[in-house]
Amino acid sequence: MNMKAIIKDALILFVITVVAGLGLGFVHMITEEPIKKVQEEAKQKAYRTVFADATEFKNLDESTLPDDLFVSVLADAGIEKDEIAEVVAAMKGDAYAGMVVTVVAKDGYGGDIKFSVGIQKDGTVNGISILSISETAGLGMKAKEPAFQSAFVNKNTDTFVVTKSGATKDGDVDAISGATITSKAVTKGVNSAVTAFKYLTANGVKLEGGVSVE
């Protein structure tokens, strides 16, 4: 192959790469906003599911929260891997009613499990709403079903614990048959949310603008 042919092939390859890159950029540009809209709608639906009587949800004042705050809060509680993705205040009119804590549970059998947890200001967990999960069909995916999630509905406890012998008290969570790993991942995630809630409550909840709510 002579030099002219090599240069020609290189130019063709360059043009193809540029055109493909521009095409991908254009597709990303036109799909970015619709994707964000769908994600925001899913998030708001999850908030309503776990805090049905809230009239609105307000962001916390991030300027009052140190970087990596929740990483250290969870570590101090002996909780590893989980991530607190977002926390918002649930409001009833002008009154603070509690929080919705969105957690990424890192110990799922099929990967991360992301869900929101509604917690009233007295510490009662309203329930959970799963945003994303990729567990085994017929096993871990049962974490989306009311039979499992009912263990977290209207429960006020310091710690939730998975049991295989049958729940007897608040805080006991019946393991999904054949999906103990998933059961433990979600349960630990709920404990992570409760831990974050307790920390924020103990240190004063502030909304955007630095306004404290009680």
Phi and psi restraints in degrees (value plus and minus 20) as a CYANA .aco file:
   2 ASN   PHI    -102.2   -62.2
   2 ASN   PSI     151.2   191.2
   3 MET   PHI     -82.6   -42.6
   3 MET   PSI     -58.2   -18.2
   4 LYS   PHI     -81.9   -41.9
   4 LYS   PSI     -60.0   -20.0
   5 ALA   PHI     -86.9   -46.9
   5 ALA   PSI     -59.0   -19.0
   6 ILE   PHI     -83.6   -43.6
   6 ILE   PSI     -65.5   -25.5
   7 ILE   PHI     -83.4   -43.4
   7 ILE   PSI     -61.8   -21.8
   8 LYS   PHI     -80.1   -40.1
   8 LYS   PSI     -66.5   -26.5
   9 ASP   PHI     -84.3   -44.3
   9 ASP   PSI     -58.3   -18.3
  10 ALA   PHI     -85.5   -45.5
  10 ALA   PSI     -61.6   -21.6
  11 LEU   PHI     -84.7   -44.7
  11 LEU   PSI     -60.8   -20.8
  12 ILE   PHI     -82.1   -42.1
  12 ILE   PSI     -65.0   -25.0
  13 LEU   PHI     -82.9   -42.9
  13 LEU   PSI     -59.4   -19.4
  14 PHE   PHI     -82.6   -42.6
  14 PHE   PSI     -65.9   -25.9
  15 VAL   PHI     -82.6   -42.6
  15 VAL   PSI     -63.2   -23.2
  16 ILE   PHI     -80.9   -40.9
  16 ILE   PSI     -62.6   -22.6
  17 THR   PHI     -83.2   -43.2
  17 THR   PSI     -64.0   -24.0
  18 VAL   PHI     -83.8   -43.8
  18 VAL   PSI     -66.6   -26.6
  19 VAL   PHI     -82.2   -42.2
  19 VAL   PSI     -63.3   -23.3
  20 ALA   PHI     -83.7   -43.7
  20 ALA   PSI     -61.7   -21.7
  21 GLY   PHI     -83.0   -43.0
  21 GLY   PSI     -64.0   -24.0
  22 LEU   PHI     -83.2   -43.2
  22 LEU   PSI     -58.9   -18.9
  23 GLY   PHI     -84.2   -44.2
  23 GLY   PSI     -63.7   -23.7
  24 LEU   PHI     -84.7   -44.7
  24 LEU   PSI     -59.6   -19.6
  25 GLY   PHI     -82.9   -42.9
  25 GLY   PSI     -60.5   -20.5
  26 PHE   PHI     -85.9   -45.9
  26 PHE   PSI     -63.9   -23.9
  27 VAL   PHI     -81.3   -41.3
  27 VAL   PSI     -63.3   -23.3
  28 HIS   PHI     -81.0   -41.0
  28 HIS   PSI     -61.1   -21.1
  29 MET   PHI     -83.5   -43.5
  29 MET   PSI     -62.8   -22.8
  30 ILE   PHI    -101.0   -61.0
  30 ILE   PSI     -37.3     2.7
  31 THR   PHI    -121.6   -81.6
  31 THR   PSI     -34.5     5.5
  32 GLU   PHI     -79.7   -39.7
  32 GLU   PSI     -70.2   -30.2
  33 GLU   PHI     -86.1   -46.1
  33 GLU   PSI     -65.8   -25.8
  34 PRO   PHI     -78.7   -38.7
  34 PRO   PSI     -58.3   -18.3
  35 ILE   PHI     -84.5   -44.5
  35 ILE   PSI     -64.6   -24.6
  36 LYS   PHI     -80.8   -40.8
  36 LYS   PSI     -59.2   -19.2
  37 LYS   PHI     -83.8   -43.8
  37 LYS   PSI     -64.6   -24.6
  38 VAL   PHI     -83.2   -43.2
  38 VAL   PSI     -62.7   -22.7
  39 GLN   PHI     -83.6   -43.6
  39 GLN   PSI     -61.2   -21.2
  40 GLU   PHI     -86.8   -46.8
  40 GLU   PSI     -60.2   -20.2
  41 GLU   PHI     -83.5   -43.5
  41 GLU   PSI     -60.1   -20.1
  42 ALA   PHI     -84.6   -44.6
  42 ALA   PSI     -59.9   -19.9
  43 LYS   PHI     -85.8   -45.8
  43 LYS   PSI     -65.2   -25.2
  44 GLN   PHI     -84.6   -44.6
  44 GLN   PSI     -56.1   -16.1
  45 LYS   PHI     -83.7   -43.7
  45 LYS   PSI     -60.9   -20.9
  46 ALA   PHI     -83.6   -43.6
  46 ALA   PSI     -61.9   -21.9
  47 TYR   PHI     -78.3   -38.3
  47 TYR   PSI     -65.8   -25.8
  48 ARG   PHI     -86.1   -46.1
  48 ARG   PSI     -53.0   -13.0
  49 THR   PHI     -85.2   -45.2
  49 THR   PSI     -61.0   -21.0
  50 VAL   PHI    -114.5   -74.5
  50 VAL   PSI     -26.7    13.3
  51 PHE   PHI    -167.7  -127.7
  51 PHE   PSI      48.3    88.3
  52 ALA   PHI     -82.4   -42.4
  52 ALA   PSI     -50.0   -10.0
  53 ASP   PHI    -113.2   -73.2
  53 ASP   PSI     -13.4    26.6
  54 ALA   PHI     -95.4   -55.4
  54 ALA   PSI     123.1   163.1
  55 THR   PHI    -111.0   -71.0
  55 THR   PSI     -44.4    -4.4
  56 GLU   PHI    -183.5  -143.5
  56 GLU   PSI     147.2   187.2
  57 PHE   PHI    -144.9  -104.9
  57 PHE   PSI     108.2   148.2
  58 LYS   PHI    -134.4   -94.4
  58 LYS   PSI     123.3   163.3
  59 ASN   PHI     -91.8   -51.8
  59 ASN   PSI     129.1   169.1
  60 LEU   PHI     -98.4   -58.4
  60 LEU   PSI     139.9   179.9
  61 ASP   PHI     -99.2   -59.2
  61 ASP   PSI      80.1   120.1
  62 GLU   PHI     -84.7   -44.7
  62 GLU   PSI     -41.8    -1.8
  63 SER   PHI     -88.1   -48.1
  63 SER   PSI     -37.2     2.8
  64 THR   PHI    -115.1   -75.1
  64 THR   PSI     -21.5    18.5
  65 LEU   PHI    -129.9   -89.9
  65 LEU   PSI      98.5   138.5
  66 PRO   PHI     -81.3   -41.3
  66 PRO   PSI     133.6   173.6
  67 ASP   PHI     -79.4   -39.4
  67 ASP   PSI     121.5   161.5
  68 ASP   PHI      39.7    79.7
  68 ASP   PSI       4.9    44.9
  69 LEU   PHI     -75.5   -35.5
  69 LEU   PSI     -71.4   -31.4
  70 PHE   PHI     -90.8   -50.8
  70 PHE   PSI     -45.8    -5.8
  71 VAL   PHI     -80.7   -40.7
  71 VAL   PSI     -66.7   -26.7
  72 SER   PHI     -92.5   -52.5
  72 SER   PSI     -54.6   -14.6
  73 VAL   PHI     -83.1   -43.1
  73 VAL   PSI     -65.9   -25.9
  74 LEU   PHI     -88.3   -48.3
  74 LEU   PSI     -59.5   -19.5
  75 ALA   PHI     -82.2   -42.2
  75 ALA   PSI     -60.7   -20.7
  76 ASP   PHI     -83.3   -43.3
  76 ASP   PSI     -47.5    -7.5
  77 ALA   PHI    -109.2   -69.2
  77 ALA   PSI     -17.9    22.1
  78 GLY   PHI      59.6    99.6
  78 GLY   PSI      -0.8    39.2
  79 ILE   PHI    -122.5   -82.5
  79 ILE   PSI     103.3   143.3
  80 GLU   PHI    -128.0   -88.0
  80 GLU   PSI     134.4   174.4
  81 LYS   PHI      55.3    95.3
  81 LYS   PSI     -62.4   -22.4
  82 ASP   PHI     -78.7   -38.7
  82 ASP   PSI     134.2   174.2
  83 GLU   PHI    -148.5  -108.5
  83 GLU   PSI     113.9   153.9
  84 ILE   PHI    -109.6   -69.6
  84 ILE   PSI      89.2   129.2
  85 ALA   PHI    -102.4   -62.4
  85 ALA   PSI     -53.8   -13.8
  86 GLU   PHI    -186.8  -146.8
  86 GLU   PSI     127.8   167.8
  87 VAL   PHI    -155.2  -115.2
  87 VAL   PSI     110.4   150.4
  88 VAL   PHI    -148.3  -108.3
  88 VAL   PSI     135.1   175.1
  89 ALA   PHI    -110.6   -70.6
  89 ALA   PSI     112.9   152.9
  90 ALA   PHI    -109.9   -69.9
  90 ALA   PSI     107.4   147.4
  91 MET   PHI    -136.6   -96.6
  91 MET   PSI     124.6   164.6
  92 LYS   PHI    -136.4   -96.4
  92 LYS   PSI      76.7   116.7
  93 GLY   PHI      46.8    86.8
  93 GLY   PSI    -145.3  -105.3
  94 ASP   PHI    -113.4   -73.4
  94 ASP   PSI     -19.9    20.1
  95 ALA   PHI    -115.1   -75.1
  95 ALA   PSI     114.9   154.9
  96 TYR   PHI     -93.2   -53.2
  96 TYR   PSI     108.9   148.9
  97 ALA   PHI    -132.9   -92.9
  97 ALA   PSI     -38.4     1.6
  98 GLY   PHI     133.9   173.9
  98 GLY   PSI    -175.9  -135.9
  99 MET   PHI    -156.7  -116.7
  99 MET   PSI     137.1   177.1
 100 VAL   PHI    -136.6   -96.6
 100 VAL   PSI      99.4   139.4
 101 VAL   PHI    -129.8   -89.8
 101 VAL   PSI     103.7   143.7
 102 THR   PHI    -118.9   -78.9
 102 THR   PSI     106.6   146.6
 103 VAL   PHI    -138.9   -98.9
 103 VAL   PSI     126.0   166.0
 104 VAL   PHI    -131.6   -91.6
 104 VAL   PSI      85.9   125.9
 105 ALA   PHI    -102.2   -62.2
 105 ALA   PSI     101.9   141.9
 106 LYS   PHI    -112.0   -72.0
 106 LYS   PSI     -24.3    15.7
 107 ASP   PHI    -123.5   -83.5
 107 ASP   PSI      -2.6    37.4
 108 GLY   PHI     -84.0   -44.0
 108 GLY   PSI     133.5   173.5
 109 TYR   PHI     -84.8   -44.8
 109 TYR   PSI     -57.6   -17.6
 110 GLY   PHI    -123.3   -83.3
 110 GLY   PSI     -12.8    27.2
 111 GLY   PHI     109.6   149.6
 111 GLY   PSI    -183.1  -143.1
 112 ASP   PHI     -86.2   -46.2
 112 ASP   PSI     126.1   166.1
 113 ILE   PHI    -142.7  -102.7
 113 ILE   PSI      99.0   139.0
 114 LYS   PHI    -128.2   -88.2
 114 LYS   PSI     109.7   149.7
 115 PHE   PHI    -175.3  -135.3
 115 PHE   PSI     140.6   180.6
 116 SER   PHI    -125.5   -85.5
 116 SER   PSI     125.4   165.4
 117 VAL   PHI    -144.8  -104.8
 117 VAL   PSI     104.0   144.0
 118 GLY   PHI    -112.8   -72.8
 118 GLY   PSI     109.7   149.7
 119 ILE   PHI    -152.8  -112.8
 119 ILE   PSI     100.1   140.1
 120 GLN   PHI     -88.2   -48.2
 120 GLN   PSI     141.8   181.8
 121 LYS   PHI     -85.7   -45.7
 121 LYS   PSI     -36.2     3.8
 122 ASP   PHI    -109.6   -69.6
 122 ASP   PSI     -16.7    23.3
 123 GLY   PHI      76.4   116.4
 123 GLY   PSI     -21.7    18.3
 124 THR   PHI     -93.3   -53.3
 124 THR   PSI     107.5   147.5
 125 VAL   PHI    -101.6   -61.6
 125 VAL   PSI     102.7   142.7
 126 ASN   PHI     -95.2   -55.2
 126 ASN   PSI     -56.9   -16.9
 127 GLY   PHI     135.0   175.0
 127 GLY   PSI    -195.1  -155.1
 128 ILE   PHI    -148.2  -108.2
 128 ILE   PSI     137.8   177.8
 129 SER   PHI    -160.0  -120.0
 129 SER   PSI      98.6   138.6
 130 ILE   PHI    -102.2   -62.2
 130 ILE   PSI     110.0   150.0
 131 LEU   PHI    -114.9   -74.9
 131 LEU   PSI     -58.8   -18.8
 132 SER   PHI    -172.3  -132.3
 132 SER   PSI     119.4   159.4
 133 ILE   PHI    -178.7  -138.7
 133 ILE   PSI     123.3   163.3
 134 SER   PHI    -157.5  -117.5
 134 SER   PSI      25.4    65.4
 135 GLU   PHI    -101.6   -61.6
 135 GLU   PSI     157.8   197.8
 136 THR   PHI     -88.9   -48.9
 136 THR   PSI     109.8   149.8
 137 ALA   PHI     -79.1   -39.1
 137 ALA   PSI     116.1   156.1
 138 GLY   PHI      61.4   101.4
 138 GLY   PSI     -29.3    10.7
 139 LEU   PHI    -145.0  -105.0
 139 LEU   PSI    -113.5   -73.5
 140 GLY   PHI     -80.5   -40.5
 140 GLY   PSI     -48.4    -8.4
 141 MET   PHI     -85.4   -45.4
 141 MET   PSI     -33.3     6.7
 142 LYS   PHI     -87.8   -47.8
 142 LYS   PSI     -28.5    11.5
 143 ALA   PHI     -82.8   -42.8
 143 ALA   PSI     -38.0     2.0
 144 LYS   PHI    -103.7   -63.7
 144 LYS   PSI     -29.2    10.8
 145 GLU   PHI    -109.3   -69.3
 145 GLU   PSI     128.7   168.7
 146 PRO   PHI     -76.9   -36.9
 146 PRO   PSI     -51.4   -11.4
 147 ALA   PHI     -78.6   -38.6
 147 ALA   PSI     -56.5   -16.5
 148 PHE   PHI    -105.7   -65.7
 148 PHE   PSI     -66.0   -26.0
 149 GLN   PHI     -88.3   -48.3
 149 GLN   PSI     -39.3     0.7
 150 SER   PHI     -81.2   -41.2
 150 SER   PSI     -41.5    -1.5
 151 ALA   PHI     -85.1   -45.1
 151 ALA   PSI     -37.1     2.9
 152 PHE   PHI    -130.0   -90.0
 152 PHE   PSI      -8.8    31.2
 153 VAL   PHI    -116.5   -76.5
 153 VAL   PSI     102.9   142.9
 154 ASN   PHI      34.0    74.0
 154 ASN   PSI      29.2    69.2
 155 LYS   PHI    -140.3  -100.3
 155 LYS   PSI     111.5   151.5
 156 ASN   PHI    -137.6   -97.6
 156 ASN   PSI      82.9   122.9
 157 THR   PHI    -170.0  -130.0
 157 THR   PSI     135.3   175.3
 158 ASP   PHI     -93.0   -53.0
 158 ASP   PSI     -56.1   -16.1
 159 THR   PHI    -166.8  -126.8
 159 THR   PSI     115.6   155.6
 160 PHE   PHI    -114.4   -74.4
 160 PHE   PSI     119.0   159.0
 161 VAL   PHI    -153.1  -113.1
 161 VAL   PSI     112.0   152.0
 162 VAL   PHI     -95.6   -55.6
 162 VAL   PSI     115.5   155.5
 163 THR   PHI    -151.5  -111.5
 163 THR   PSI     127.3   167.3
 164 LYS   PHI    -126.2   -86.2
 164 LYS   PSI     -19.9    20.1
 165 SER   PHI    -126.7   -86.7
 165 SER   PSI     -12.4    27.6
 166 GLY   PHI      81.4   121.4
 166 GLY   PSI     108.8   148.8
 167 ALA   PHI     -89.6   -49.6
 167 ALA   PSI     113.2   153.2
 168 THR   PHI    -142.3  -102.3
 168 THR   PSI     -30.8     9.2
 169 LYS   PHI    -173.7  -133.7
 169 LYS   PSI     145.3   185.3
 170 ASP   PHI     -76.8   -36.8
 170 ASP   PSI     113.5   153.5
 171 GLY   PHI      85.2   125.2
 171 GLY   PSI     -42.5    -2.5
 172 ASP   PHI     -98.6   -58.6
 172 ASP   PSI     114.8   154.8
 173 VAL   PHI    -144.7  -104.7
 173 VAL   PSI      96.0   136.0
 174 ASP   PHI     -85.5   -45.5
 174 ASP   PSI     105.5   145.5
 175 ALA   PHI     -86.1   -46.1
 175 ALA   PSI     121.1   161.1
 176 ILE   PHI     -89.9   -49.9
 176 ILE   PSI     109.3   149.3
 177 SER   PHI     -78.8   -38.8
 177 SER   PSI     104.1   144.1
 178 GLY   PHI      59.7    99.7
 178 GLY   PSI     -15.0    25.0
 179 ALA   PHI    -161.9  -121.9
 179 ALA   PSI      30.8    70.8
 180 THR   PHI     -83.7   -43.7
 180 THR   PSI     -56.3   -16.3
 181 ILE   PHI     -82.0   -42.0
 181 ILE   PSI     -65.6   -25.6
 182 THR   PHI     -82.5   -42.5
 182 THR   PSI     -64.2   -24.2
 183 SER   PHI     -78.2   -38.2
 183 SER   PSI     -64.9   -24.9
 184 LYS   PHI     -89.8   -49.8
 184 LYS   PSI     -55.6   -15.6
 185 ALA   PHI     -84.2   -44.2
 185 ALA   PSI     -67.3   -27.3
 186 VAL   PHI     -85.7   -45.7
 186 VAL   PSI     -62.8   -22.8
 187 THR   PHI     -82.6   -42.6
 187 THR   PSI     -62.7   -22.7
 188 LYS   PHI     -84.5   -44.5
 188 LYS   PSI     -55.5   -15.5
 189 GLY   PHI     -83.3   -43.3
 189 GLY   PSI     -60.1   -20.1
 190 VAL   PHI     -84.5   -44.5
 190 VAL   PSI     -61.4   -21.4
 191 ASN   PHI     -81.3   -41.3
 191 ASN   PSI     -55.4   -15.4
 192 SER   PHI     -83.5   -43.5
 192 SER   PSI     -63.1   -23.1
 193 ALA   PHI     -82.9   -42.9
 193 ALA   PSI     -63.4   -23.4
 194 VAL   PHI     -83.9   -43.9
 194 VAL   PSI     -60.0   -20.0
 195 THR   PHI     -82.5   -42.5
 195 THR   PSI     -64.8   -24.8
 196 ALA   PHI     -83.4   -43.4
 196 ALA   PSI     -63.1   -23.1
 197 PHE   PHI     -78.9   -38.9
 197 PHE   PSI     -67.1   -27.1
 198 LYS   PHI     -83.1   -43.1
 198 LYS   PSI     -59.0   -19.0
 199 TYR   PHI     -83.8   -43.8
 199 TYR   PSI     -68.8   -28.8
 200 LEU   PHI     -83.6   -43.6
 200 LEU   PSI     -58.5   -18.5
 201 THR   PHI     -84.7   -44.7
 201 THR   PSI     -64.0   -24.0
 202 ALA   PHI     -87.0   -47.0
 202 ALA   PSI     -48.0    -8.0
 203 ASN   PHI    -125.4   -85.4
 203 ASN   PSI     -11.1    28.9
 204 GLY   PHI      68.0   108.0
 204 GLY   PSI      94.7   134.7
 205 VAL   PHI    -100.3   -60.3
 205 VAL   PSI     109.6   149.6
 206 LYS   PHI    -145.6  -105.6
 206 LYS   PSI     117.7   157.7
 207 LEU   PHI    -110.0   -70.0
 207 LEU   PSI     153.3   193.3
 208 GLU   PHI     -73.7   -33.7
 208 GLU   PSI     114.8   154.8
 209 GLY   PHI      76.8   116.8
 209 GLY   PSI     -23.5    16.5
 210 GLY   PHI      61.8   101.8
 210 GLY   PSI      -6.8    33.2
 211 VAL   PHI     -99.5   -59.5
 211 VAL   PSI     105.3   145.3
 212 SER   PHI    -102.3   -62.3
 212 SER   PSI     126.2   166.2
 213 VAL   PHI    -148.3  -108.3
 213 VAL   PSI     130.2   170.2
